[in-house]
Amino acid sequence: ISHLGASHCLLTHDWSGDLRHLQAYVTSPVFPEAINPEEVKRNRESLRGMIDSCLDYGIEPALWITELPCQGGPWVPEPARLQFLTRFPEDVLSDCGTYQGKVLCFGHPKVQEFYRDLLARFFKEFPEISTLYLFGLDSGGEFCDPDQCARCRGLGKFDQRDRLIRFLLEEGRKVRPGLRVLTTGWGWSGDTAQFLARQREL
């Protein structure tokens, strides 16, 4: 891809397993049970290897993330879906309103503290990454149901997505100057005209 003239390489993608979350690469004392530390260690070593390969060829590495972590749909084994509920305190979870079950509620101050800490730790470890590619409402990534969540009541999923993007930019740029956040979504996940209008606003 370097010889083809590519400037960036997306280091994770939709078929990489559950690697599309910041918590896959760094742990945080805010929610220490969020993911198995041994799994994080393996992921971190793998990501470091890919980054070094990119740098050898003058390519900027970018990371695909799918937020916010949720239980996942019927393709996720039920024991794993149930284990998700043990990784976070019950009060920071909310129903997403789809078959993907419970999701981290970004309206909760503790969840924002978690992400602030993840960003600081992630970019301290991987300062070479200049771009986060956010794919919302995908497998393993959801937002709160605005009709059921007391904290996000009336805040549509587009609004929740935009709130997360602004947070990633504002907090991320404090620890990684020049950070960019790109975003897209599935055609079937909502109103295309509204999606494009909100992209322009962002």
C-alpha positions in Angstrom: 0.0 0.0 0.0 3.0 2.3 0.5 4.0 1.7 -3.2 0.4 2.5 -4.2 0.8 5.9 -2.6 -1.3 5.3 0.5 -0.8 7.8 3.4 -2.7 6.0 6.2 -3.4 2.4 7.2 -6.4 1.4 9.3 -4.9 -1.2 11.7 -8.1 -2.9 12.9 -11.3 -3.6 11.1 -14.7 -5.2 11.3 -13.3 -8.8 11.2 -10.5 -8.4 13.8 -12.6 -9.7 16.7 -13.3 -7.5 19.7 -10.4 -5.2 19.2 -12.3 -2.1 18.1 -12.4 -0.5 21.6 -9.8 1.6 23.3 -10.1 -0.7 26.3 -8.7 -3.5 24.2 -5.2 -1.9 24.4 -5.0 -0.3 27.8 -6.5 -0.9 31.2 -7.9 1.6 33.5 -8.4 1.6 37.3 -11.7 3.3 36.8 -13.2 -0.1 35.6 -10.4 -2.6 36.2 -12.5 -5.6 35.2 -13.5 -4.1 31.8 -11.3 -6.6 30.0 -8.9 -9.4 30.8 -5.4 -7.9 31.3 -3.7 -10.8 29.6 -5.8 -10.1 26.5 -4.9 -6.4 26.7 -1.2 -7.4 26.8 -1.5 -9.5 23.6 -3.4 -6.8 21.8 -1.0 -4.1 22.8 2.0 -6.1 21.6 0.2 -6.8 18.3 -0.7 -3.2 17.8 2.8 -2.0 18.5 4.1 -4.4 15.8 1.7 -3.1 13.2 2.5 0.5 14.1 6.2 -0.1 13.7 5.6 -1.7 10.3 3.6 1.3 9.2 6.4 3.7 10.3 9.0 1.6 8.4 7.1 2.6 5.2 6.1 6.2 6.1 2.4 5.4 6.6 0.4 7.0 9.4 -1.4 4.4 11.5 -5.1 4.9 12.3 -7.3 2.9 14.6 -10.9 1.7 14.0 -13.0 1.9 17.2 -16.7 0.9 17.7 -18.1 2.5 20.7 -19.7 2.3 23.1 -19.1 -1.3 24.3 -22.2 -3.3 24.7 -23.2 -7.0 25.3 -23.5 -7.7 21.6 -26.1 -9.4 19.6 -27.1 -13.1 19.0 -23.7 -13.8 17.4 -22.0 -13.4 20.8 -22.1 -16.5 23.0 -24.5 -16.1 25.9 -21.8 -16.7 28.6 -19.9 -13.8 27.1 -23.0 -11.6 27.0 -23.6 -12.4 30.7 -20.0 -11.8 31.6 -20.2 -8.3 30.2 -22.6 -7.4 33.0 -20.1 -8.4 35.6 -17.3 -6.2 34.1 -19.0 -2.9 35.0 -21.1 -1.6 37.9 -24.8 -1.9 37.2 -25.5 1.8 37.5 -23.2 2.7 34.6 -25.1 0.4 32.2 -28.2 1.2 30.3 -30.4 -0.6 27.7 -29.6 0.2 24.1 -33.1 -0.7 22.9 -31.8 -3.2 20.4 -30.9 -6.9 20.4 -27.4 -5.8 21.6 -28.6 -5.5 25.2 -26.9 -3.4 27.8 -24.4 -0.6 26.9 -22.1 1.7 28.8 -24.0 4.9 29.3 -21.9 7.9 28.3 -24.3 10.2 30.2 -22.8 8.8 33.5 -19.8 10.8 34.8 -17.9 7.6 35.7 -18.0 6.4 32.1 -16.7 9.8 31.0 -13.9 9.5 33.6 -13.2 6.0 32.2 -12.8 7.4 28.7 -10.7 10.3 29.7 -8.3 7.9 31.5 -8.3 5.5 28.5 -7.4 8.3 26.1 -4.6 9.5 28.2 -3.2 6.0 28.7 -3.7 5.0 25.0 -1.9 8.0 23.5 0.9 7.8 26.0 1.4 4.2 24.8 0.7 4.9 21.1 1.4 8.5 20.3 2.1 7.6 16.6 -1.7 7.1 16.0 -3.1 10.3 14.6 -6.6 9.2 13.6 -9.4 7.4 15.3 -12.0 6.0 12.9 -15.3 5.8 14.8 -17.9 3.4 13.4 -21.0 3.8 15.5 -24.0 1.5 15.9 -22.0 -1.4 14.7 -21.6 -4.9 16.1 -20.5 -4.6 19.7 -21.0 -0.8 19.7 -24.2 1.0 20.7 -25.7 4.0 22.5 -28.5 4.3 25.1 -32.2 4.0 24.2 -33.4 7.6 24.6 -36.8 6.3 25.7 -35.4 4.1 28.5 -32.2 5.8 29.8 -32.9 8.3 32.6 -29.6 10.1 31.9 -29.9 10.2 28.1 -33.7 10.6 27.9 -34.7 12.4 24.8 -31.2 12.4 23.5 -31.4 10.6 20.1 -28.6 8.2 19.0 -27.2 10.8 16.6 -27.0 13.3 19.4 -25.3 10.7 21.6 -22.9 9.8 18.8 -22.0 13.5 18.3 -21.5 14.0 22.0 -19.0 11.1 22.0 -17.2 12.5 19.0 -16.8 15.9 20.6 -15.5 14.3 23.7 -13.0 12.2 21.8 -11.7 15.3 20.0 -11.7 17.6 23.0 -10.1 15.2 25.5 -8.0 13.3 22.9 -6.4 16.5 21.7 -5.3 17.3 25.2 -3.1 14.2 25.2 -2.6 13.8 21.4 -2.4 17.2 19.7 -3.7 17.1 16.1 -5.9 14.1 16.7 -8.5 13.5 14.1 -11.8 11.6 14.5 -13.3 10.2 11.3 -16.8 8.6 11.4 -19.2 6.8 9.2 -22.1 4.4 9.7 -24.2 1.7 8.0 -26.8 2.8 5.5 -29.5 0.9 7.4 -28.8 2.4 10.8 -30.7 5.7 10.4 -31.7 8.7 8.3 -29.1 9.2 5.6 -30.0 12.9 5.1 -29.7 13.6 8.8 -26.4 11.7 9.0 -24.9 13.8 6.2 -26.2 17.0 7.7 -24.7 16.1 11.1 -21.4 15.2 9.4 -21.3 18.7 7.9 -22.0 20.2 11.3 -19.2 18.2 13.0 
